[in-house]
Amino acid sequence: MIRRLFLLILIPVWFILGNETDIKAQEGPNFHVVVNMVQLNVAVTDKKGNYITGLRPQDFAIVEDGIVEKAATFAEGDGPARSLSDFAEQDSSAAPAGDLAIRSSDGTTAQNFASLISGANVFVLFDTSDYMYRGFVFAQDAISEFIRSLGTADKIAFYSYSRDISRAASLTSDRSQVLRAVRSTVAGDQAALYNALLLTLKDAAQNTGRKVVVVFSNGPDNSSVVPPEDVAEFAQSAGVSIYMISTQTAKLEPVSTAVFDRMTAATGGKAYFAKDWKDEHRAFASIRDDLAHLYSLSYYPKPNANAGWRAITVKLQGDQLKKYKVRTRNGYRPQPARFSGGEKTTLSELTPK
């Protein structure tokens, strides 16, 4: 009787679960393999700051923690990211280094910069603290002109901050929506720049492709709970380039100036200190120009036991190219998990526990 009862129990269990082969076959489609691809935005300039165009994947050498890495994809300017195998058939026709084009970095070239930035996700973060009472409208004008110039960029987001952050316009292709958000901003309250910048970076990190944060800040931070060093490290690890435009007011506090310079340089971006509203327009034009001439490289890291900070070095190969300057992020810390698409972080979550 007991034996029969055992068989009656075993048979339905086997019927539900199936044999080992059946289970593996059923589970197969549900297996997920996560491979971390490291993406780099790389600017190449001569000693005068002019951009060098026409470089090929083989002109770049990528080293991570002393390990030579192999690029997986490559793109220049508005070109789509292409697998390295796509370039193999064109190697024989590649232009020699002496035929490289040099493009001016002063923002006055006749190229259509709007089309060159196609594919970027640009997050604009605007300081609306009480530091911004003077020149507020001029800053709005400069930001609006910058947004209009990015006519074919995939998406643009506009955030503003004082003590808190306002996601006035989420990533969108609708330029009119973003421009309305710019005009709706008002100045007031204290400045929590690094809080707001970290939240913006976390939003940007949820997206694939080239990610850029452009910050307009008029002065120092007097309300944040996170240190700028942590913000910079997150930006590097998430592969987000930071560009910062500030005014001469910020230079009255050398600490803020030094932080802006270090943070942007570490992520492959730039810092600007505008003397007046004309300088602000020129700074935004320079950023637009920089984005237009970036090389995009990505690679799958080779086995590396280092779970901490990994240093990245990108150099040009060949005697004729060594004279040029390369600018990109200088490292990253492997992230255990990506932020989910619907996940939002609030300022309360930034407060140390």
N, C-alpha and C positions, 0 to 999 in steps of 0.2 A: 504493500500500500504506500509506504513512504517512498519507494523507488518510483512508482507511478506518479506520485505527486511531484517529485523532483523533476521528472521528465516533462510533466505538464508545465512547470515553471520555466524550465530551460528552453523549451521549444519556442514560446512566444518571445523570450528575450533575444534568442538568436535571430528570429524572424524580424524583430525590430532593428537590431544593430547590424545584422549581416556579418559576413566573415571579414577578416582583416583586409583582404584585397578590395572588397566592396567599400569598406570604410575609407580607405586611402583614396579610392577613386572619387568618392563623394566629397571628401575634404579637399581634394586637389585644387579646385577652382577658388577656394577660400583662402589659400595661403597668400600672404602678402610679404614681399621682400622689399625692404626700404634701403636704398643706396643713396648716400649723401653725395650730391654733386656740388662742388665748390665753384661758384661763379665769380669772375673777376671783371671789373670795369677798369680798363687800362688806358691812360692817356700817354701819348708819346710826343714830346716837344723838343725843339732845338734850344740852344742857349738864349735865344731871343723870345722864347715862348711861343713860337709858331708851331702849328700842329704838323706832324709827319703822317702822311697818308700813304696808302698803297702797300703796307707791310703784309707779309704772309704769315701763316701759322708757324712755319719753320723758323721765322725770325725771332720767336719768343722762346725763352727757356724759363720753365717754372720749377721752383724748388720749394718743397714743404718739409721743414725740419731736417734739411740736408738730403732729403729723398727727391730725386729727379722725377717729376711728374710728366705725364703725357696728356696734352690737350685733347679733349673729346669733341668740343665744338668751337667754332670761331665765327666772328662777325665783325664787320667794320661799319660804323655809322648807321645808316638805315638798312643795311643788308640783313637778311634773315640769318639766324644762327644756323650754321651748316656743319655737318659731320666732317671730321678730318679726312675721311675717305673720299669726300666729294672734291677735295683739292688735289688728290693724287694724280689725276689725269691732266691737271693744269700745271704741274710743277715745271715742266720743260718750257712753258711759255711765261713763267713768272717774271715780272720786271726786275732787273738788277737793282741793287740798292742805290746806285747812282741816279736812277730814274724816278726815285720816290718824289712824290709831290709834297710841297710845303705850303700849308694853308695858314693865312694870317690868323692870329688869335685876338685881334682887336675888335671883332664883331662887325667889321665893315665889308666883308666879302659879299659877293653877289649870289652866293649859294642860297638855296631854299632851305633854311635851317629847320623850318616847320616839318618838312618831309624827312629830314635827316634824323629827327628824334623819334620817329615812328617806332612804337613798340615799348616805350618806357612807361613806367608807372610813377608819376611825379606827385609827391605829397608836399604841399605848401603849408608851412606853419608860421602864422603871423602873430607877432607880439602886440597884444591890445592892453597891456598893463598901463599903469599911470606914468611909466617912462615915455609913453608914446603920445602924450598930449600935443607936443610940438611936432609938426610935420606929418600928422596922422593922414591927412588927405593925400599928401604927396606920396606917402608909402602905399596907400591904396591904389593910386594911379600906376605906380611902378609895378605892383603885383598884377594888376589887371592887364597891363601891356604884355607882361611876361606870359600870362595865361593865354592871351589871344595869339601870341607868337607860336605857341605849341599846338598849332592847328590840327596836326595829324597824329599827335601822341595818342596812344591807346586810351589812357585814362588819366584824369587829374583829380586829386582830392584837395580840399581846402579846409584847414583847421585854424582856429585861433586860440589864444590862451592869455590868461592873466594869472590869477591864483588857480583857476580850474581850466580844463580844456573844453573846447566846443568843436565838435565834429560838424562843422557847418555844411560841408558838402562831401559826401563819401565819394570814393572812386567812381568817376563817371566820364562818359564821352561827351556829355552835354556841357559845352562851354558856357552857355548862358546861365545854367544853374550855378556853376562855380563863380561866375562874375557877380551874380546876385548875392551870393554868400559873402564875397569880398566887400561889397558895398553896404551890407547889413551890419558890419562890425562896428563897435563903439569902444572907446578907450576907458579904462578904469581899473582899480584894484592893483594889488601887488603882483610881482612876477614870479612864477614857478616854471622857469624855462626847462629845466632838466626833467621835471616830472612830465611835462607836456611832450617833450621830445622823446622820452622813453615810450610813452603811450603811442605816439605817432609811429615810431620805429616798429613796435609790436604789430600795429596794423599793417604796415608795409611788408613785414616779414611773412604775412599770410599769403602773399602773392608771388607768383613765379615771374621769371623774366627780370629785366633790369629794373632796379628799384632805387629811387632817389628821393631824399628829403631836402627841401630848400627852406631854410629858416630865415625869417626877417626878425631880428631882435635889436631893440634899441639900447639895451643896457644889461646890467648884471642880474643875477638871480638872487632873490631874497626870501623865497618861500618853499623851495623844493626840499623833499625828504630823501632824495637819491643823489649820490655824488656823480659828478660828470664823468669820472673814470669808468663807472659801471655802465653809464649810457654809451660811452664810446666803445667799450668792449662788446656790448650787445650789438651795436651797429656793425662792427667788424664781423662778428660771428654770423649775423643775419645777411651779410653781403649788401648792406644798404650804404650808399655814398651820401655823405652829409655836406651840403653847401650852406654857408652862413653869411648873411649880409647884415652888417651892423652899422652904426653911425659913429661919429667921432666921440659921442658921449661914452661909449663903451671903453674907449681908450683912456678915459679918466681913471679907470680901474684896471691896472696892469694884469691883475690875476684873471679877470674875465677875458681880456685880450689873449693871454697865453693859452687859456683853456680852449677858446674858439679855434686858435691856430692848431693846437695839438689834436683836437677832436676831428677837425676836417681833414688834416693831413693823414691821420691814422686810417681813415675810411676811404681815402683816395679822392676826397673832395677839395674844396677851397674855402678860404675865409676872405671876406671883403669888408673894408671899413670906409663907408661913404662920407664925404665931406658935406654934400648937399644933395638935393633931390635929383640933380643931373647925374651925380655919381651913382645914385641908387639905380637909375635906368641903365647906366653903363655896366653895373655889376650884374644885373639880371641878364643883360645881353651877353656878357661874358660866360655866364653859366649856361645859357642856351647854346652858345658856341661850343663850350666844352662838351656838353652832352652829345652834340652833333658829331664830334670827332672821336668818341670813345671806341676802343676795340673791346669786344666782349669775348672772353675766353672762359671755358669751363673745363674741369677735369674731375675724374673719379680718383680720390686719394688712394694710393697704394697702402698696403697694410702698415699700420703705424700704432704702436702700443701706447703712445702718448694720448691720454684722455683729457689732458689739460690744454694749455695754450699752445697752438701750433703756428710757427713763424712761416710766412710766405715771402718769397723773393722772386721777382720777375725781372729778367734781364734780356737785353737784345743780343743776338748772336751775330758775329761777323765784325771784322775790324771797322768797316765803314759805318756800322750802326751803333757802336759803343759810345760815340760822342753825343748821342741823344739821351734825353732824360725820360725815365719811366715813372709814372705816378699811379699807384693803386693801393689797396688796403694791405697792411703789413702782417696780417695774421687773422686767426679766428679760434674760437673754442667750440669743439663739436657740441651740437645741441642734442639733448636726449630725445626731444619730441618737438614737432612743429605745432604752432598755435592753430587751432581749428578755425575753419572759416567763419563760424558764428560766435567765436569767443571774443569778448571785449574785456579789457582790463580797466578798472576804475582807479582813481587816485588813492582810495582807501587801501587798495591792494598793494600799493607801493610803500606804505608805511611799514617800517621795520617792526617785527613782532617781538 
